[in-house]
Amino acid sequence: MSVIEADVVVVGGGVMGSAAAWQLAARGTDTVLLERFEPGHVRGASHGASRMVRYAYADPFYVDLAVRTLPLWREVEAAAGVPLLTVTGGVDHGEASRVRAIAAALDAAGVPGQWLDPDDAARRWPGLRFETQALYHLQGARVDADAAVSALQQLAVAAGARVRHHAKVTSIDGDRVSVEVDGDTYRAGRVVVTAGAWTQRLLGGQVRLPPLRVTQEQPLHFAPLIEGEWPSFIHHRGADRAPFEFVYGMRTPGEGVKVGFHHAGPDCDPDARDFAPEPSRLATLLDYIRAWVPGVDVEAWTPISCTYTSTDNEDFVIDAADGLVVAAGFSGHGFKFAPLVGQLLADLALDGTDPPERFRLGARSR
């Protein structure tokens, strides 16, 4: 048993924790990153070869965040010397009011999209079916999730951080700012908790968090019948289709076309997952593919399993309380913002600089 001193300990080595560790170490901070599992593990929410990068939100707040984040991904690529981001373009279609709201938010941010009639959209992307006007946004992209986490951790190490895998945190003491790991004690001026599905379990009652729902999501990779690049795509089906209201997809090189329902999986315990598709949800997704994605082989699919940890309104949590910095609730649309979140967490941990008001714990209690 030993006591290890550091300026900041980051608990959780997914994309957010890795981005924070790099930012902290790059600013000369003695940083330790603790990850419970092995590198590249599949038990959380940061694994896989593809995540969507898009400006296309109906909420101008997130459009602005996306505009700020894209150049930061290019900085990560340049610093790491590896390609991470592939611009594919993105397309939204379906419920007219929702897609028009996205178009208005993009116009206001100075990144307007292009409207296409259903027939024109189908000719452009024959792998997809359209019944309504489609909104195309050129800046839509895909980021390699596994490569991004690896690159961020390598950058953190190069900047002086200590990254420890197979380090299961058993307790966090915000009063004394210490972390217990397999008999060792890490003491630091700040602890940053980016533990995803394990956040509530690790923190217990130390921080008054909003409800964090943990679900097991089950998209599939389908063998494409149409070669070449696909756009990232979102089908807005309307609230009457909930919980299968939103469908997302993108081409994942070497694995197929990834398609899934957003936030439609069953609640789960992250330590007791079976990783198997829930049969009724699987059947619903396959029915959707038959109707709307003619460019894939509906009989040739591979399941994917990941956790979502989300707040009730899908806003993120980024704030400090009782000696701890907490970041949670990113699942479903947060990965794309990781380089910016890393900066926000470093600012908060080192300088006390407040994150956007919407992310703060106090804003949720009023």
C-alpha positions as CSV (number, residue, x, y, z in Angstrom):
1,M,0.0,0.0,0.0
2,S,1.3,3.4,-1.0
3,V,0.3,7.1,-1.1
4,I,0.7,8.8,-4.5
5,E,0.6,12.6,-4.7
6,A,-0.6,14.5,-7.7
7,D,-2.0,17.9,-8.6
8,V,-5.1,16.4,-10.2
9,V,-6.5,12.9,-10.4
10,V,-8.9,12.1,-13.3
11,V,-11.1,9.1,-12.7
12,G,-12.3,7.5,-15.9
13,G,-10.3,7.1,-19.0
14,G,-13.0,7.3,-21.7
15,V,-12.9,10.1,-24.2
16,M,-13.8,12.9,-21.8
17,G,-11.3,11.9,-19.1
18,S,-8.6,11.4,-21.6
19,A,-9.2,14.8,-23.2
20,A,-9.2,16.4,-19.7
21,A,-5.9,14.6,-18.7
22,W,-4.2,15.9,-21.9
23,Q,-5.3,19.4,-21.3
24,L,-4.3,19.3,-17.6
25,A,-0.9,17.8,-18.3
26,A,-0.3,20.2,-21.2
27,R,-0.7,23.1,-18.8
28,G,2.1,21.7,-16.6
29,T,-0.2,20.0,-14.0
30,D,1.0,16.8,-12.4
31,T,-1.9,14.6,-13.6
32,V,-2.9,11.0,-13.0
33,L,-5.5,9.3,-15.2
34,L,-7.1,6.2,-13.7
35,E,-9.0,3.8,-15.9
36,R,-10.7,0.7,-14.4
37,F,-10.4,-1.5,-17.5
38,E,-7.8,-2.3,-20.2
39,P,-7.0,0.0,-23.1
40,G,-9.7,-0.2,-25.9
41,H,-12.3,-2.0,-23.7
42,V,-15.9,-2.2,-24.8
43,R,-17.7,-1.9,-21.4
44,G,-18.4,1.8,-21.5
45,A,-19.4,4.4,-24.1
46,S,-16.2,5.5,-25.8
47,H,-15.3,2.4,-27.9
48,G,-15.8,1.6,-31.5
49,A,-14.6,3.0,-34.8
50,S,-17.2,5.7,-35.5
51,R,-19.0,8.6,-33.8
52,M,-21.0,11.3,-35.6
53,V,-19.7,14.8,-35.7
54,R,-22.4,17.3,-36.7
55,Y,-23.5,20.9,-36.4
56,A,-27.1,19.9,-37.1
57,Y,-29.0,20.7,-33.8
58,A,-32.3,22.5,-33.4
59,D,-30.8,24.1,-30.3
60,P,-28.4,27.1,-31.2
61,F,-26.5,26.4,-28.0
62,Y,-25.2,23.1,-29.2
63,V,-24.7,24.4,-32.8
64,D,-22.3,26.9,-31.3
65,L,-20.5,24.3,-29.3
66,A,-20.1,22.2,-32.4
67,V,-18.7,25.1,-34.4
68,R,-16.2,25.7,-31.6
69,T,-15.2,22.0,-31.4
70,L,-14.4,21.0,-35.0
71,P,-11.2,23.0,-35.2
72,L,-10.1,21.4,-31.9
73,W,-10.3,18.0,-33.4
74,R,-7.9,19.2,-36.1
75,E,-5.6,20.3,-33.3
76,V,-5.7,16.8,-31.7
77,E,-4.9,15.3,-35.1
78,A,-2.0,17.6,-35.6
79,A,-0.6,17.1,-32.2
80,A,-1.0,13.3,-32.3
81,G,0.1,12.9,-35.9
82,V,-2.9,10.6,-36.7
83,P,-6.0,11.1,-38.8
84,L,-9.2,11.0,-36.7
85,L,-11.9,12.9,-38.5
86,T,-13.4,12.1,-41.9
87,V,-15.8,14.7,-43.5
88,T,-18.7,12.7,-45.0
89,G,-21.5,15.3,-45.0
90,G,-24.7,14.8,-43.0
91,V,-28.3,14.6,-43.9
92,D,-31.5,15.1,-41.7
93,H,-34.9,14.1,-42.9
94,G,-38.3,13.3,-41.5
95,E,-40.6,15.4,-39.3
96,A,-40.7,18.8,-41.1
97,S,-40.9,21.0,-38.0
98,R,-37.9,19.4,-36.5
99,V,-35.8,19.6,-39.6
100,R,-36.8,23.2,-40.3
101,A,-35.7,24.1,-36.7
102,I,-32.3,22.6,-37.4
103,A,-32.1,24.5,-40.7
104,A,-32.9,27.8,-38.8
105,A,-30.3,27.1,-36.2
106,L,-27.6,26.4,-38.8
107,D,-28.5,29.5,-40.7
108,A,-28.2,31.6,-37.6
109,A,-24.8,30.1,-36.9
110,G,-23.6,30.9,-40.4
111,V,-23.3,27.2,-41.5
112,P,-26.4,26.8,-43.7
113,G,-27.5,23.6,-45.1
114,Q,-28.9,22.6,-48.5
115,W,-32.5,21.5,-49.1
116,L,-33.1,18.5,-51.4
117,D,-36.4,17.1,-52.6
118,P,-37.0,13.4,-51.7
119,D,-36.2,12.2,-55.3
120,D,-33.0,14.3,-55.5
121,A,-31.9,13.0,-52.1
122,A,-32.6,9.4,-53.1
123,R,-30.6,9.8,-56.3
124,R,-27.7,11.3,-54.3
125,W,-27.8,8.6,-51.6
126,P,-29.5,5.5,-53.0
127,G,-28.8,3.6,-49.9
128,L,-31.5,5.6,-48.0
129,R,-35.2,6.1,-48.6
130,F,-36.7,9.6,-48.3
131,E,-40.4,10.7,-48.1
132,T,-39.8,14.3,-47.1
133,Q,-37.3,17.1,-48.0
134,A,-33.8,16.4,-46.7
135,L,-31.4,18.9,-45.2
136,Y,-27.8,18.3,-46.2
137,H,-25.0,19.9,-44.2
138,L,-21.5,19.7,-45.8
139,Q,-19.6,19.8,-42.5
140,G,-21.0,16.5,-41.2
141,A,-18.2,14.1,-40.3
142,R,-17.2,10.9,-38.6
143,V,-14.5,10.5,-35.9
144,D,-12.7,7.3,-35.1
145,A,-13.6,6.8,-31.4
146,D,-11.0,4.1,-30.5
147,A,-8.3,6.0,-32.2
148,A,-9.3,9.3,-30.6
149,V,-9.2,7.9,-27.1
150,S,-5.8,6.3,-27.8
151,A,-4.4,9.5,-29.3
152,L,-5.6,11.7,-26.3
153,Q,-4.0,9.3,-23.8
154,Q,-0.8,9.3,-25.8
155,L,-0.8,13.1,-25.8
156,A,-1.4,13.1,-22.1
157,V,1.5,10.8,-21.4
158,A,3.7,12.8,-23.8
159,A,2.8,15.9,-21.8
160,G,3.8,14.2,-18.5
161,A,0.6,12.6,-17.3
162,R,0.6,9.2,-15.6
163,V,-2.0,6.9,-17.2
164,R,-2.9,3.8,-15.2
165,H,-5.2,1.1,-16.6
166,H,-6.7,-1.8,-14.6
167,A,-7.1,0.7,-11.8
168,K,-10.5,0.2,-10.2
169,V,-11.4,3.2,-7.9
170,T,-13.1,1.9,-4.8
171,S,-13.8,5.2,-3.1
172,I,-13.5,9.0,-3.6
173,D,-13.2,11.4,-0.7
174,G,-14.1,14.9,-1.7
175,D,-13.4,16.3,1.8
176,R,-9.7,15.1,1.8
177,V,-9.6,15.0,-2.0
178,S,-8.2,11.4,-2.1
179,V,-8.9,8.4,-4.3
180,E,-8.6,4.8,-3.2
181,V,-7.4,2.3,-5.8
182,D,-6.7,-1.3,-4.9
183,G,-5.1,-0.4,-1.6
184,D,-3.2,2.6,-2.9
185,T,-4.3,6.2,-2.0
186,Y,-4.0,9.0,-4.5
187,R,-4.0,12.5,-3.0
188,A,-4.5,15.5,-5.1
189,G,-5.7,19.1,-5.0
190,R,-8.5,18.2,-7.3
191,V,-10.3,15.1,-8.5
192,V,-12.1,15.1,-11.9
193,V,-14.7,12.3,-12.2
194,T,-15.5,11.3,-15.7
195,A,-16.8,7.8,-15.0
196,G,-19.8,7.5,-17.3
197,A,-22.2,4.8,-16.2
198,W,-20.4,4.4,-12.9
199,T,-20.6,8.1,-11.9
200,Q,-23.5,7.9,-9.5
201,R,-22.2,4.7,-7.9
202,L,-18.8,6.2,-7.3
203,L,-19.9,9.5,-5.9
204,G,-22.9,8.2,-3.9
205,G,-24.4,11.1,-2.0
206,Q,-21.3,13.3,-2.1
207,V,-22.5,15.4,-5.0
208,R,-26.2,16.2,-5.7
209,L,-26.4,15.0,-9.2
210,P,-29.4,15.1,-11.5
211,P,-30.9,11.7,-12.3
212,L,-28.5,9.8,-14.6
213,R,-30.2,7.1,-16.6
214,V,-28.0,4.2,-17.7
215,T,-29.2,2.2,-20.7
216,Q,-27.7,-0.5,-22.9
217,E,-28.0,0.7,-26.5
218,Q,-27.9,-1.8,-29.4
219,P,-27.1,-0.4,-32.9
220,L,-26.1,-2.8,-35.6
221,H,-23.5,-2.9,-38.3
222,F,-25.0,-3.9,-41.7
223,A,-23.1,-5.2,-44.7
224,P,-23.5,-2.5,-47.4
225,L,-25.0,-3.3,-50.8
226,I,-23.8,0.1,-52.1
227,E,-20.1,0.9,-51.9
228,G,-18.4,4.2,-51.4
229,E,-18.9,6.8,-48.7
230,W,-22.3,7.4,-47.0
231,P,-23.3,10.6,-45.2
232,S,-24.1,10.5,-41.6
233,F,-27.8,10.5,-41.3
234,I,-30.6,11.3,-38.8
235,H,-34.2,10.3,-39.4
236,H,-36.6,12.3,-37.3
237,R,-39.7,10.1,-37.1
238,G,-41.9,12.1,-34.7
239,A,-42.8,11.9,-31.1
240,D,-45.5,9.3,-31.8
241,R,-42.8,6.8,-32.6
242,A,-41.1,7.1,-29.2
243,P,-38.9,5.5,-28.0
244,F,-37.9,4.8,-31.6
245,E,-38.3,8.5,-32.6
246,F,-34.8,9.1,-33.8
247,V,-32.7,6.9,-36.0
248,Y,-29.0,7.6,-36.7
249,G,-26.5,6.0,-39.0
250,M,-23.1,6.3,-40.7
251,R,-20.6,4.2,-42.6
252,T,-18.0,2.6,-40.4
253,P,-14.9,1.6,-42.4
254,G,-14.2,-2.1,-42.2
255,E,-17.4,-2.8,-40.3
256,G,-20.4,-1.8,-42.4
257,V,-23.1,0.8,-42.1
258,K,-24.0,1.5,-38.5
259,V,-27.7,2.2,-37.8
260,G,-29.4,2.5,-34.4
261,F,-32.2,4.0,-32.4
262,H,-31.2,6.9,-30.3
263,H,-31.8,6.5,-26.5
264,A,-34.1,3.5,-27.0
265,G,-32.3,0.7,-25.0
266,P,-33.3,-0.9,-21.8
267,D,-32.1,0.3,-18.4
268,C,-29.0,-1.6,-17.3
269,D,-26.5,-2.1,-14.6
270,P,-23.1,-1.4,-16.1
271,D,-21.5,-4.2,-14.1
272,A,-24.1,-6.8,-15.1
273,R,-24.7,-6.4,-18.8
274,D,-25.3,-9.3,-21.1
275,F,-24.2,-7.3,-24.3
276,A,-27.0,-9.1,-26.2
277,P,-29.6,-7.3,-28.3
278,E,-33.0,-7.2,-26.6
279,P,-35.2,-9.2,-29.0
280,S,-38.2,-6.8,-29.4
281,R,-35.9,-3.8,-30.0
282,L,-33.8,-5.8,-32.4
283,A,-36.9,-6.8,-34.4
284,T,-38.1,-3.2,-34.5
285,L,-34.7,-2.0,-35.9
286,L,-34.7,-4.7,-38.5
287,D,-38.2,-3.7,-39.6
288,Y,-37.0,-0.1,-39.9
289,I,-34.0,-1.2,-42.0
290,R,-36.3,-3.1,-44.4
291,A,-38.4,0.0,-44.9
292,W,-35.9,2.8,-44.9
293,V,-32.3,1.6,-45.7
294,P,-32.4,-0.3,-49.0
295,G,-28.6,0.0,-49.4
296,V,-27.7,-2.6,-46.8
297,D,-28.3,-6.4,-46.4
298,V,-30.8,-6.7,-43.7
299,E,-29.8,-10.3,-43.1
300,A,-26.1,-9.5,-42.7
301,W,-25.6,-7.7,-39.4
302,T,-23.3,-7.6,-36.4
303,P,-24.5,-6.3,-33.0
304,I,-22.9,-3.5,-31.1
305,S,-23.4,-2.8,-27.4
306,C,-22.7,0.3,-25.5
307,T,-23.9,2.2,-22.5
308,Y,-25.7,5.5,-22.6
309,T,-25.6,7.7,-19.4
310,S,-27.9,10.6,-19.9
311,T,-29.8,13.3,-18.0
312,D,-33.5,13.7,-18.6
313,N,-33.1,16.6,-21.0
314,E,-29.8,15.3,-22.5
315,D,-27.8,18.3,-21.3
316,F,-24.4,17.5,-19.9
317,V,-23.2,17.9,-16.4
318,I,-19.9,19.8,-15.9
319,D,-19.4,21.4,-12.6
320,A,-17.5,21.4,-9.3
321,A,-18.8,20.6,-5.9
322,D,-17.3,19.6,-2.5
323,G,-13.7,19.4,-3.9
324,L,-14.7,17.4,-6.9
325,V,-15.1,18.2,-10.6
326,V,-17.8,16.1,-12.2
327,A,-18.6,15.5,-15.8
328,A,-21.4,13.2,-16.8
329,G,-24.4,12.7,-19.0
330,F,-22.7,12.9,-22.4
331,S,-24.1,9.8,-24.0
332,G,-25.9,9.9,-27.3
333,H,-24.4,13.1,-28.6
334,G,-21.4,14.1,-26.5
335,F,-18.4,12.4,-28.0
336,K,-18.0,15.0,-30.7
337,F,-17.5,17.7,-28.1
338,A,-14.6,15.9,-26.2
339,P,-11.8,18.3,-27.1
340,L,-13.9,21.2,-25.9
341,V,-15.0,19.4,-22.8
342,G,-11.4,18.6,-21.9
343,Q,-10.6,22.3,-22.0
344,L,-13.7,23.2,-19.9
345,L,-12.7,20.6,-17.3
346,A,-9.1,21.8,-17.1
347,D,-10.3,25.4,-16.8
348,L,-12.7,24.4,-14.0
349,A,-10.2,22.2,-12.1
350,L,-7.2,24.7,-12.3
351,D,-8.8,28.1,-12.3
352,G,-12.3,27.7,-11.2
353,T,-13.6,29.0,-14.5
354,D,-17.3,28.2,-14.7
355,P,-18.6,26.1,-17.6
356,P,-21.7,27.2,-19.5
357,E,-24.6,27.8,-17.2
358,R,-26.7,25.0,-18.6
359,F,-24.1,22.4,-17.5
360,R,-23.9,23.6,-13.9
361,L,-25.4,21.7,-11.0
362,G,-26.9,24.8,-9.5
363,A,-28.8,25.6,-12.7
364,R,-30.6,22.3,-12.4
365,S,-31.7,22.9,-8.8
366,R,-33.4,26.2,-9.4
